[in-house]
């Protein structure tokens, strides 16, 4: 099956993000859980066209850190 644009799919899944005024998204690394027609489950990933492998790895590593609770936003450090 050829590559497909997934913007509408992400919208249909209710994917949202909190962006501040003036924020400029530059890259994306998406992980999707897929249920195949035979009932098997798999994970697939997609990245934006300009994303290189080292930035992809860095984004994935940062996401794991955030999910595991080890990342504190610098905004949270401000008094």
N, CA, C and O atoms as a GROMACS GRO file, in nm:
protein
  316
    1UNK      N    1   0.084  -0.117   0.000
    1UNK     CA    2   0.000   0.000   0.000
    1UNK      C    3   0.089   0.125   0.000
    1UNK      O    4   0.184   0.132   0.078
    2UNK      N    5   0.061   0.221  -0.084
    2UNK     CA    6   0.144   0.342  -0.090
    2UNK      C    7   0.128   0.428   0.035
    2UNK      O    8   0.028   0.418   0.107
    3UNK      N    9   0.229   0.512   0.061
    3UNK     CA   10   0.221   0.603   0.175
    3UNK      C   11   0.096   0.689   0.165
    3UNK      O   12   0.053   0.727   0.056
    4UNK      N   13   0.038   0.720   0.281
    4UNK     CA   14  -0.084   0.800   0.287
    4UNK      C   15  -0.062   0.920   0.379
    4UNK      O   16   0.009   0.909   0.479
    5UNK      N   17  -0.122   1.032   0.346
    5UNK     CA   18  -0.124   1.148   0.436
    5UNK      C   19  -0.211   1.112   0.555
    5UNK      O   20  -0.315   1.047   0.536
    6UNK      N   21  -0.174   1.150   0.676
    6UNK     CA   22  -0.249   1.107   0.794
    6UNK      C   23  -0.309   1.223   0.874
    6UNK      O   24  -0.359   1.200   0.985
    7UNK      N   25  -0.306   1.343   0.823
    7UNK     CA   26  -0.362   1.457   0.895
    7UNK      C   27  -0.507   1.436   0.935
    7UNK      O   28  -0.544   1.458   1.050
    8UNK      N   29  -0.590   1.393   0.839
    8UNK     CA   30  -0.732   1.370   0.869
    8UNK      C   31  -0.750   1.254   0.966
    8UNK      O   32  -0.840   1.256   1.050
    9UNK      N   33  -0.665   1.152   0.956
    9UNK     CA   34  -0.670   1.040   1.048
    9UNK      C   35  -0.642   1.086   1.191
    9UNK      O   36  -0.712   1.047   1.284
   10UNK      N   37  -0.539   1.168   1.208
   10UNK     CA   38  -0.508   1.220   1.340
   10UNK      C   39  -0.622   1.305   1.394
   10UNK      O   40  -0.654   1.300   1.513
   11UNK      N   41  -0.684   1.384   1.306
   11UNK     CA   42  -0.801   1.463   1.347
   11UNK      C   43  -0.914   1.371   1.392
   11UNK      O   44  -0.977   1.397   1.495
   12UNK      N   45  -0.940   1.265   1.317
   12UNK     CA   46  -1.048   1.172   1.350
   12UNK      C   47  -1.021   1.100   1.482
   12UNK      O   48  -1.115   1.063   1.553
   13UNK      N   49  -0.894   1.078   1.515
   13UNK     CA   50  -0.858   1.014   1.641
   13UNK      C   51  -0.861   1.113   1.758
   13UNK      O   52  -0.842   1.074   1.873
   14UNK      N   53  -0.883   1.240   1.728
   14UNK     CA   54  -0.890   1.341   1.833
   14UNK      C   55  -0.756   1.386   1.886
   14UNK      O   56  -0.746   1.433   1.999
   15UNK      N   57  -0.651   1.374   1.804
   15UNK     CA   58  -0.517   1.415   1.847
   15UNK      C   59  -0.511   1.568   1.852
   15UNK      O   60  -0.543   1.635   1.755
   16UNK      N   61  -0.471   1.620   1.967
   16UNK     CA   62  -0.456   1.765   1.985
   16UNK      C   63  -0.322   1.794   2.050
   16UNK      O   64  -0.257   1.704   2.104
   17UNK      N   65  -0.281   1.918   2.046
   17UNK     CA   66  -0.157   1.962   2.112
   17UNK      C   67  -0.176   2.104   2.162
   17UNK      O   68  -0.248   2.182   2.100
   18UNK      N   69  -0.112   2.136   2.272
   18UNK     CA   70  -0.120   2.269   2.331
   18UNK      C   71  -0.004   2.353   2.278
   18UNK      O   72   0.111   2.332   2.317
   19UNK      N   73  -0.035   2.446   2.189
   19UNK     CA   74   0.066   2.536   2.134
   19UNK      C   75   0.039   2.678   2.180
   19UNK      O   76  -0.076   2.719   2.190
   20UNK      N   77   0.145   2.752   2.207
   20UNK     CA   78   0.132   2.892   2.242
   20UNK      C   79   0.131   2.977   2.116
   20UNK      O   80   0.176   2.934   2.010
   21UNK      N   81   0.080   3.098   2.128
   21UNK     CA   82   0.080   3.194   2.018
   21UNK      C   83   0.221   3.210   1.965
   21UNK      O   84   0.314   3.235   2.042
   22UNK      N   85   0.238   3.197   1.836
   22UNK     CA   86   0.369   3.214   1.773
   22UNK      C   87   0.453   3.088   1.766
   22UNK      O   88   0.558   3.089   1.701
   23UNK      N   89   0.412   2.978   1.832
   23UNK     CA   90   0.486   2.852   1.823
   23UNK      C   91   0.486   2.804   1.678
   23UNK      O   92   0.385   2.816   1.609
   24UNK      N   93   0.598   2.750   1.633
   24UNK     CA   94   0.613   2.706   1.495
   24UNK      C   95   0.655   2.559   1.492
   24UNK      O   96   0.774   2.529   1.504
   25UNK      N   97   0.559   2.467   1.475
   25UNK     CA   98   0.597   2.325   1.464
   25UNK      C   99   0.684   2.305   1.339
   25UNK      O  100   0.654   2.357   1.232
   26UNK      N  101   0.792   2.228   1.354
   26UNK     CA  102   0.883   2.206   1.242
   26UNK      C  103   0.894   2.061   1.198
   26UNK      O  104   0.922   2.034   1.082
   27UNK      N  105   0.871   1.968   1.290
   27UNK     CA  106   0.884   1.827   1.257
   27UNK      C  107   0.784   1.747   1.338
   27UNK      O  108   0.731   1.794   1.439
   28UNK      N  109   0.757   1.624   1.292
   28UNK     CA  110   0.667   1.536   1.365
   28UNK      C  111   0.718   1.392   1.358
   28UNK      O  112   0.773   1.348   1.257
   29UNK      N  113   0.697   1.322   1.468
   29UNK     CA  114   0.729   1.179   1.478
   29UNK      C  115   0.605   1.114   1.538
   29UNK      O  116   0.575   1.134   1.656
   30UNK      N  117   0.535   1.037   1.459
   30UNK     CA  118   0.407   0.979   1.498
   30UNK      C  119   0.421   0.828   1.514
   30UNK      O  120   0.481   0.761   1.430
   31UNK      N  121   0.364   0.775   1.623
   31UNK     CA  122   0.357   0.631   1.643
   31UNK      C  123   0.210   0.594   1.651
   31UNK      O  124   0.136   0.649   1.733
   32UNK      N  125   0.166   0.501   1.567
   32UNK     CA  126   0.026   0.460   1.563
   32UNK      C  127   0.012   0.313   1.597
   32UNK      O  128   0.090   0.230   1.553
   33UNK      N  129  -0.090   0.282   1.676
   33UNK     CA  130  -0.127   0.143   1.702
   33UNK      C  131  -0.229   0.106   1.594
   33UNK      O  132  -0.330   0.174   1.576
   34UNK      N  133  -0.202  -0.002   1.524
   34UNK     CA  134  -0.286  -0.047   1.413
   34UNK      C  135  -0.344  -0.184   1.445
   34UNK      O  136  -0.273  -0.274   1.489
   35UNK      N  137  -0.473  -0.200   1.422
   35UNK     CA  138  -0.537  -0.332   1.431
   35UNK      C  139  -0.563  -0.376   1.288
   35UNK      O  140  -0.640  -0.313   1.215
   36UNK      N  141  -0.499  -0.484   1.248
   36UNK     CA  142  -0.512  -0.537   1.112
   36UNK      C  143  -0.647  -0.607   1.094
   36UNK      O  144  -0.715  -0.636   1.192
   37UNK      N  145  -0.684  -0.633   0.970
   37UNK     CA  146  -0.812  -0.699   0.943
   37UNK      C  147  -0.820  -0.838   1.004
   37UNK      O  148  -0.930  -0.887   1.033
   38UNK      N  149  -0.706  -0.904   1.023
   38UNK     CA  150  -0.707  -1.037   1.085
   38UNK      C  151  -0.704  -1.031   1.238
   38UNK      O  152  -0.699  -1.135   1.304
   39UNK      N  153  -0.708  -0.910   1.295
   39UNK     CA  154  -0.711  -0.893   1.439
   39UNK      C  155  -0.576  -0.873   1.505
   39UNK      O  156  -0.570  -0.841   1.624
   40UNK      N  157  -0.469  -0.891   1.431
   40UNK     CA  158  -0.337  -0.870   1.490
   40UNK      C  159  -0.315  -0.719   1.512
   40UNK      O  160  -0.371  -0.635   1.442
   41UNK      N  161  -0.232  -0.689   1.611
   41UNK     CA  162  -0.203  -0.551   1.647
   41UNK      C  163  -0.056  -0.523   1.621
   41UNK      O  164   0.030  -0.606   1.650
   42UNK      N  165  -0.028  -0.407   1.565
   42UNK     CA  166   0.111  -0.369   1.541
   42UNK      C  167   0.128  -0.219   1.564
   42UNK      O  168   0.030  -0.145   1.575
   43UNK      N  169   0.251  -0.177   1.570
   43UNK     CA  170   0.285  -0.036   1.578
   43UNK      C  171   0.352   0.005   1.448
   43UNK      O  172   0.432  -0.070   1.392
   44UNK      N  173   0.319   0.123   1.402
   44UNK     CA  174   0.385   0.180   1.285
   44UNK      C  175   0.427   0.321   1.319
   44UNK      O  176   0.368   0.385   1.406
   45UNK      N  177   0.529   0.370   1.251
   45UNK     CA  178   0.572   0.507   1.276
   45UNK      C  179   0.575   0.584   1.146
   45UNK      O  180   0.591   0.529   1.037
   46UNK      N  181   0.560   0.714   1.162
   46UNK     CA  182   0.569   0.805   1.049
   46UNK      C  183   0.645   0.928   1.095
   46UNK      O  184   0.634   0.968   1.211
   47UNK      N  185   0.719   0.988   1.007
   47UNK     CA  186   0.792   1.111   1.039
   47UNK      C  187   0.771   1.213   0.928
   47UNK      O  188   0.742   1.177   0.814
   48UNK      N  189   0.786   1.338   0.963
   48UNK     CA  190   0.776   1.443   0.861
   48UNK      C  191   0.892   1.431   0.763
   48UNK      O  192   0.997   1.376   0.796
   49UNK      N  193   0.872   1.483   0.644
   49UNK     CA  194   0.969   1.465   0.535
   49UNK      C  195   1.110   1.512   0.568
   49UNK      O  196   1.207   1.449   0.527
   50UNK      N  197   1.122   1.620   0.642
   50UNK     CA  198   1.255   1.677   0.666
   50UNK      C  199   1.325   1.620   0.790
   50UNK      O  200   1.437   1.660   0.821
   51UNK      N  201   1.260   1.529   0.860
   51UNK     CA  202   1.316   1.478   0.985
   51UNK      C  203   1.429   1.379   0.957
   51UNK      O  204   1.409   1.278   0.890
   52UNK      N  205   1.548   1.409   1.010
   52UNK     CA  206   1.662   1.320   0.992
   52UNK      C  207   1.666   1.217   1.106
   52UNK      O  208   1.595   1.233   1.206
   53UNK      N  209   1.746   1.114   1.091
   53UNK     CA  210   1.744   1.003   1.186
   53UNK      C  211   1.789   1.044   1.325
   53UNK      O  212   1.737   0.993   1.424
   54UNK      N  213   1.885   1.136   1.335
   54UNK     CA  214   1.936   1.173   1.467
   54UNK      C  215   1.833   1.256   1.544
   54UNK      O  216   1.820   1.242   1.665
   55UNK      N  217   1.760   1.342   1.473
   55UNK     CA  218   1.654   1.420   1.537
   55UNK      C  219   1.538   1.328   1.573
   55UNK      O  220   1.475   1.345   1.678
   56UNK      N  221   1.508   1.231   1.488
   56UNK     CA  222   1.404   1.133   1.519
   56UNK      C  223   1.437   1.059   1.648
   56UNK      O  224   1.351   1.044   1.735
   57UNK      N  225   1.560   1.014   1.661
   57UNK     CA  226   1.603   0.944   1.782
   57UNK      C  227   1.596   1.036   1.903
   57UNK      O  228   1.551   0.995   2.010
   58UNK      N  229   1.638   1.160   1.888
   58UNK     CA  230   1.631   1.256   1.997
   58UNK      C  231   1.488   1.284   2.041
   58UNK      O  232   1.460   1.291   2.160
   59UNK      N  233   1.397   1.298   1.944
   59UNK     CA  234   1.257   1.323   1.977
   59UNK      C  235   1.197   1.203   2.050
   59UNK      O  236   1.122   1.220   2.146
   60UNK      N  237   1.229   1.082   2.004
   60UNK     CA  238   1.177   0.961   2.068
   60UNK      C  239   1.231   0.949   2.211
   60UNK      O  240   1.157   0.914   2.303
   61UNK      N  241   1.359   0.976   2.229
   61UNK     CA  242   1.421   0.970   2.360
   61UNK      C  243   1.358   1.074   2.453
   61UNK      O  244   1.329   1.044   2.569
   62UNK      N  245   1.336   1.194   2.403
   62UNK     CA  246   1.273   1.299   2.483
   62UNK      C  247   1.130   1.261   2.519
   62UNK      O  248   1.086   1.285   2.632
   63UNK      N  249   1.057   1.203   2.425
   63UNK     CA  250   0.919   1.161   2.452
   63UNK      C  251   0.916   1.055   2.562
   63UNK      O  252   0.828   1.059   2.649
   64UNK      N  253   1.009   0.961   2.559
   64UNK     CA  254   1.016   0.860   2.665
   64UNK      C  255   1.044   0.924   2.800
   64UNK      O  256   0.985   0.885   2.901
   65UNK      N  257   1.132   1.022   2.803
   65UNK     CA  258   1.165   1.092   2.927
   65UNK      C  259   1.042   1.166   2.981
   65UNK      O  260   1.016   1.164   3.101
   66UNK      N  261   0.967   1.230   2.892
   66UNK     CA  262   0.846   1.302   2.932
   66UNK      C  263   0.743   1.203   2.985
   66UNK      O  264   0.683   1.227   3.090
   67UNK      N  265   0.721   1.094   2.914
   67UNK     CA  266   0.622   0.994   2.955
   67UNK      C  267   0.658   0.929   3.089
   67UNK      O  268   0.570   0.893   3.167
   68UNK      N  269   0.788   0.914   3.114
   68UNK     CA  270   0.833   0.851   3.239
   68UNK      C  271   0.841   0.951   3.354
   68UNK      O  272   0.879   0.914   3.465
   69UNK      N  273   0.805   1.077   3.328
   69UNK     CA  274   0.799   1.177   3.434
   69UNK      C  275   0.932   1.238   3.472
   69UNK      O  276   0.940   1.306   3.574
   70UNK      N  277   1.035   1.216   3.395
   70UNK     CA  278   1.167   1.269   3.430
   70UNK      C  279   1.197   1.405   3.372
   70UNK      O  280   1.303   1.462   3.400
   71UNK      N  281   1.107   1.459   3.292
   71UNK     CA  282   1.132   1.588   3.228
   71UNK      C  283   1.052   1.696   3.299
   71UNK      O  284   0.933   1.678   3.325
   72UNK      N  285   1.116   1.807   3.330
   72UNK     CA  286   1.048   1.921   3.390
   72UNK      C  287   1.065   2.038   3.295
   72UNK      O  288   1.178   2.076   3.262
   73UNK      N  289   0.954   2.096   3.251
   73UNK     CA  290   0.958   2.211   3.163
   73UNK      C  291   1.022   2.329   3.234
   73UNK      O  292   0.999   2.350   3.352
   74UNK      N  293   1.102   2.406   3.160
   74UNK     CA  294   1.164   2.524   3.219
   74UNK      C  295   1.059   2.624   3.264
   74UNK      O  296   1.084   2.704   3.354
   75UNK      N  297   0.940   2.620   3.202
   75UNK     CA  298   0.831   2.707   3.245
   75UNK      C  299   0.787   2.672   3.386
   75UNK      O  300   0.749   2.760   3.463
   76UNK      N  301   0.792   2.544   3.422
   76UNK     CA  302   0.752   2.499   3.556
   76UNK      C  303   0.855   2.541   3.661
   76UNK      O  304   0.822   2.548   3.780
   77UNK      N  305   0.978   2.568   3.619
   77UNK     CA  306   1.084   2.608   3.711
   77UNK      C  307   1.074   2.754   3.752
   77UNK      O  308   1.129   2.795   3.854
   78UNK      N  309   1.003   2.834   3.671
   78UNK     CA  310   0.993   2.977   3.698
   78UNK      C  311   0.905   3.002   3.819
   78UNK      O  312   0.805   2.934   3.840
   79UNK      N  313   0.943   3.099   3.897
   79UNK     CA  314   0.868   3.134   4.018
   79UNK      C  315   0.775   3.249   3.990
   79UNK      O  316   0.702   3.292   4.080
   0.00000   0.00000   0.00000
